[in-house]
Amino acid sequence: MSATVPHMHLPFGVARRFGLACAVAASAAFAAAPALARTVKIVVIGDSNVAGTGVASSETYPAQLEAALRARGLDVSVSNQGINGEVSGTTAGRSASIGSDTDIVVYWQGCRNDERWGGSMEACRANTAAALTALAARGIAAYPIRPPVYDRSMHKSAALTLGGRGKTIDYRDGRGPVPDGHLNGAGYAVLVKRTLEPIGKLVVAAQKKKG
């Protein structure tokens, strides 16, 4: 024999407030779902230029790019997938594993590591081109950071590098400690300023595509 569960009667005022609270919660949950879906997902992939070796996480290129895009009122999420010391072939290989839910890939491979380990600039460019072609085939918009937007002479600027702030690095190439040529926060800010407009346009296009 099944037990009968007694019916609980709430005072009218309590019941009304409870009902309103449930309605508000349901409405908020419904509104949050499309807002999340409209967020444009950006992956920035590359070597130490992307990783931001030697700077605070808030000073890295991806972090500054996200802040600048949001300052323009754009709903974005920017992921830092940079690895210090990575050569172009490895970066290209990793790019194939970027999730299909990614809307935009910002691709920044400086090629310096290829040259340091006996590779060539031509091979680096070929690896980068192949990766960009593969991303396009998957329907993922890509923006490569390369000359003239990215000027390798920036790594010799005291104002734009960690070396200008007294930091040294030993590349183990026989020279011993030398001024660290990795970009500092100011250096990354220069790149954000140079790339903000074209990446912003890609974000707007992605938002329109999402509806």
C-alpha positions as CSV (number, residue, x, y, z in Angstrom):
1,M,0.0,0.0,0.0
2,S,1.5,3.3,-1.0
3,A,1.8,6.1,1.5
4,T,-0.1,9.3,0.9
5,V,2.1,12.4,0.9
6,P,0.2,15.2,2.6
7,H,-0.3,18.4,0.5
8,M,1.5,21.4,2.0
9,H,-0.3,24.7,1.8
10,L,1.9,27.8,1.8
11,P,0.6,31.2,2.9
12,F,-0.4,33.3,-0.2
13,G,2.4,35.8,0.3
14,V,5.1,33.1,0.6
15,A,3.8,31.2,-2.3
16,R,3.7,34.3,-4.5
17,R,7.3,35.2,-3.5
18,F,8.5,31.6,-4.1
19,G,6.8,31.6,-7.6
20,L,8.4,34.9,-8.5
21,A,11.8,33.7,-7.4
22,C,11.5,30.6,-9.6
23,A,10.4,32.6,-12.6
24,V,13.3,35.0,-12.2
25,A,15.8,32.2,-11.9
26,A,14.4,30.4,-14.9
27,S,14.5,33.7,-16.9
28,A,18.1,34.4,-15.9
29,A,19.2,30.9,-16.9
30,F,17.5,31.2,-20.3
31,A,19.1,34.6,-20.9
32,A,22.6,33.4,-20.0
33,A,22.6,30.6,-22.5
34,P,22.5,32.7,-25.7
35,A,24.8,35.2,-24.2
36,L,27.4,32.5,-23.7
37,A,26.8,31.2,-27.2
38,R,27.5,34.6,-28.7
39,T,30.9,34.9,-27.0
40,V,33.6,34.8,-29.7
41,K,36.3,32.3,-28.8
42,I,39.8,33.3,-29.9
43,V,42.9,31.1,-29.6
44,V,46.4,32.7,-29.8
45,I,48.9,30.1,-30.6
46,G,52.7,30.3,-31.1
47,D,56.0,30.4,-29.3
48,S,57.4,32.6,-26.5
49,N,56.0,35.7,-28.2
50,V,52.5,34.3,-27.3
51,A,53.4,32.7,-24.0
52,G,54.8,36.0,-22.7
53,T,58.0,34.7,-21.3
54,G,59.2,36.9,-18.4
55,V,56.1,39.1,-18.1
56,A,53.0,39.0,-15.8
57,S,50.1,37.1,-17.3
58,S,48.2,40.4,-17.6
59,E,50.9,41.8,-19.8
60,T,51.0,39.0,-22.3
61,Y,49.8,39.7,-25.9
62,P,46.7,37.5,-25.5
63,A,45.7,39.1,-22.2
64,Q,46.2,42.6,-23.6
65,L,44.3,41.7,-26.8
66,E,41.3,40.4,-24.8
67,A,41.2,43.6,-22.7
68,A,41.4,45.8,-25.8
69,L,38.7,44.0,-27.6
70,R,36.4,44.0,-24.6
71,A,37.1,47.8,-24.2
72,R,35.5,48.1,-27.6
73,G,32.4,46.3,-26.3
74,L,33.2,43.0,-28.0
75,D,32.2,39.8,-26.2
76,V,35.4,37.7,-26.5
77,S,37.3,35.0,-24.7
78,V,41.0,34.8,-25.6
79,S,43.1,31.7,-24.8
80,N,46.9,31.8,-24.5
81,Q,48.3,28.7,-26.2
82,G,51.9,29.9,-26.5
83,I,54.9,27.6,-25.6
84,N,58.3,29.0,-24.9
85,G,61.0,27.7,-27.2
86,E,58.7,26.0,-29.7
87,V,59.7,25.5,-33.3
88,S,57.3,26.1,-36.2
89,G,56.6,22.4,-37.0
90,T,55.4,21.8,-33.5
91,T,53.2,24.9,-33.5
92,A,51.7,23.8,-36.8
93,G,51.0,20.3,-35.3
94,R,49.3,21.8,-32.2
95,S,47.1,24.0,-34.3
96,A,45.5,20.9,-35.8
97,S,44.2,20.1,-32.3
98,I,42.4,23.4,-31.8
99,G,38.8,22.8,-31.0
100,S,36.1,23.2,-33.6
101,D,34.2,25.5,-31.3
102,T,37.0,28.1,-31.8
103,D,36.0,31.1,-33.9
104,I,39.3,32.8,-34.6
105,V,43.0,31.7,-34.3
106,V,45.7,34.3,-34.0
107,Y,48.9,32.6,-35.2
108,W,52.2,34.1,-34.1
109,Q,55.3,32.0,-34.8
110,G,58.4,34.2,-34.8
111,C,60.7,31.5,-36.4
112,R,63.6,32.5,-34.2
113,N,63.6,29.0,-32.5
114,D,63.8,27.3,-35.9
115,E,66.9,29.3,-36.8
116,R,68.4,28.7,-33.3
117,W,68.1,24.9,-33.8
118,G,69.4,24.8,-37.4
119,G,66.1,25.3,-39.2
120,S,65.4,27.9,-41.9
121,M,63.1,30.9,-42.3
122,E,61.7,29.3,-45.4
123,A,60.7,26.1,-43.6
124,C,59.1,28.1,-40.8
125,R,57.1,30.1,-43.3
126,A,56.0,26.9,-45.1
127,N,54.9,25.3,-41.8
128,T,52.9,28.4,-40.9
129,A,51.3,28.5,-44.4
130,A,50.3,24.9,-44.1
131,A,48.7,25.4,-40.7
132,L,46.8,28.4,-41.9
133,T,45.5,26.5,-44.9
134,A,44.3,23.6,-42.6
135,L,42.5,26.0,-40.3
136,A,40.7,27.7,-43.2
137,A,39.7,24.2,-44.5
138,R,38.1,23.6,-41.1
139,G,36.2,26.9,-41.3
140,I,38.2,28.6,-38.6
141,A,39.2,32.2,-39.3
142,A,42.9,32.8,-38.8
143,Y,45.0,36.0,-38.5
144,P,48.8,35.5,-38.8
145,I,51.0,38.0,-37.0
146,R,54.0,38.5,-39.3
147,P,56.0,41.3,-41.0
148,P,55.5,44.1,-41.4
149,V,53.1,44.1,-38.4
150,Y,55.6,42.0,-36.5
151,D,59.0,43.6,-36.9
152,R,61.8,41.4,-35.6
153,S,63.9,44.4,-34.9
154,M,61.6,45.0,-31.9
155,H,63.6,42.4,-30.1
156,K,66.6,44.7,-30.1
157,S,64.7,47.7,-28.7
158,A,65.6,48.6,-25.1
159,A,62.2,50.2,-24.7
160,L,60.2,47.1,-25.8
161,T,62.2,44.2,-24.4
162,L,63.1,42.7,-21.0
163,G,66.7,43.3,-21.8
164,G,66.0,47.0,-21.6
165,R,65.0,46.5,-18.0
166,G,68.3,44.8,-17.2
167,K,67.3,41.2,-17.6
168,T,69.7,38.8,-19.3
169,I,69.4,35.4,-20.8
170,D,71.8,32.7,-21.8
171,Y,70.8,31.1,-25.1
172,R,73.6,28.5,-24.7
173,D,75.1,29.4,-28.0
174,G,78.5,30.4,-26.7
175,R,77.8,34.1,-26.1
176,G,77.0,33.7,-22.5
177,P,74.4,36.0,-20.8
178,V,73.1,38.7,-23.2
179,P,70.2,41.2,-22.9
180,D,66.9,39.4,-23.0
181,G,65.2,40.0,-26.3
182,H,61.8,38.8,-25.2
183,L,59.2,41.5,-25.4
184,N,58.0,43.3,-22.3
185,G,54.5,44.6,-21.6
186,A,55.1,47.7,-23.7
187,G,56.3,45.6,-26.6
188,Y,53.1,43.5,-26.5
189,A,51.0,46.7,-26.3
190,V,52.6,47.8,-29.6
191,L,51.5,44.5,-31.3
192,V,48.0,44.8,-29.8
193,K,47.7,48.3,-31.3
194,R,48.8,47.1,-34.7
195,T,46.5,44.0,-34.7
196,L,43.4,45.3,-32.9
197,E,41.6,46.6,-36.0
198,P,41.9,43.5,-38.3
199,I,41.1,41.1,-35.4
200,G,38.2,43.3,-34.3
201,K,36.7,43.0,-37.8
202,L,37.0,39.2,-37.6
203,V,35.3,39.2,-34.2
204,V,32.4,41.3,-35.6
205,A,32.1,38.9,-38.6
206,A,32.0,35.9,-36.2
207,Q,29.3,37.5,-34.0
208,K,27.2,38.1,-37.1
209,K,27.7,34.4,-38.1
210,K,26.5,33.3,-34.6
211,G,23.4,35.5,-35.1
